[in-house]
Amino acid sequence: MKPSTSLKLATFGLVVLLAGACGLAPAGAAEPPNTRPLGDQDNQRFWLENMVAYHHFTASEVALATGLSEPEAEAALRRLGISADSRPPRPAGAPPLVLPYPGGRHPRIGFLDGAIRPQRETKFSVFLPWDQASYVVVDLPEAIWSNLGLTYLAHTHVPTVWTKQNVELPPLEWKRLAGGALESERSLPNGIAFGASVNPAREGVRLGLWLRNGTAAALSDLRVQICVMLKGAAGFQQQTNENKVLAKPYVACRSPDSARWIITGWQPCDRTWANPPVPCLHADPKFPDCPPGETRRLAGWLSFYEGTNLQAELRRLDTLGWDRPSPRAP
């Protein structure tokens, strides 16, 4: 995309809003298909169950995600005995269900020109405990800035330091661990590396993000954008900020009766905001400056609350110690 000079703003949230208002569109030829092959037999079952039994994809959405034709997708589902009704029951008291987001279905309702070809390796779904057909999609990370410029972006929208050099980053996948945990790691061509962790527990989902500076110079202005998208969460998809509460380091979204809440938070938190067209929540953090050879870490949280006293719930979350970053990083 070709952003106007008016897009040179301090935060990506303002950038994307202005880009949408200006009606910017992709330049040049159409983008290639954004598909991922199913892989071997085990991966075929995992991804088709993920798409159909959990996310309730149609055959056409499976085709968009995998590159199969619709008849091929339908045949694979029949062969493996997978349907929208084949999902096993969730044990009572289990942690929130976390799954890698499979792509194919765009995770936004609106402002789609601000997220062209969204890449699934940064996205995961967390299913609502009171409605297992509903989920939020977390983009971890959606974007990372540094003094070098826009250093990483998990979709196509505005130029990054890599697209300006015609460097294409290879696609990756989440590493799936025991207990539903996920981890990812990406090394950039200039020696910067970053990774994410997702750890479901009974109270909620603990999130982590780390960045290692493998360059020869210090990195500063390390702002991060982490997006919690609400399209798939029944009762929370209203394209408004009237149902949002910003209480740094938390952002929360309420159901129409104010009796259920989706809550996310990050530390150290740089900016809380929400984007109505998407709609989404942001408690965007910022890494401390990072000298060469050192690693910096952030801690995040996502949980669900049933009740009407949000402030008391936020005070309770403060006691859980989620804001202490995990020391785990390569």
Buried (B, 14 or more C-beta within 10 A) or exposed (E): BEBEEEBEEEBBBEBBBBBBEEEBEBEEEEEEEBBBEBEEEEEBBBBBBBBBBBBBBBBEBBBBBBBBEBEBBBEBBEEBEBEBEBBEEEEEEEBBBBBBBBBBBBBBBBBBBBBBBBBBBBBBBBBBBEEEEBBBBBBBBBBBBBEBEBBBBBBBBBBBBBBEEEEEBEEEEBEEEEEBBBBBBBBBEBEBBBBBBBBBBEBBBBBBBBBBBBBEEEBEEBBBBBBBBBBBBEBBBBBEBEBBBBBEBBBBBBBEEEEBBBBBBBBEBBBBBBBBBBBBBBBBBBBEBBEEEBBBBBBBBBBBBEEEEBEEBBEEBEEBEBBEBBEEBE
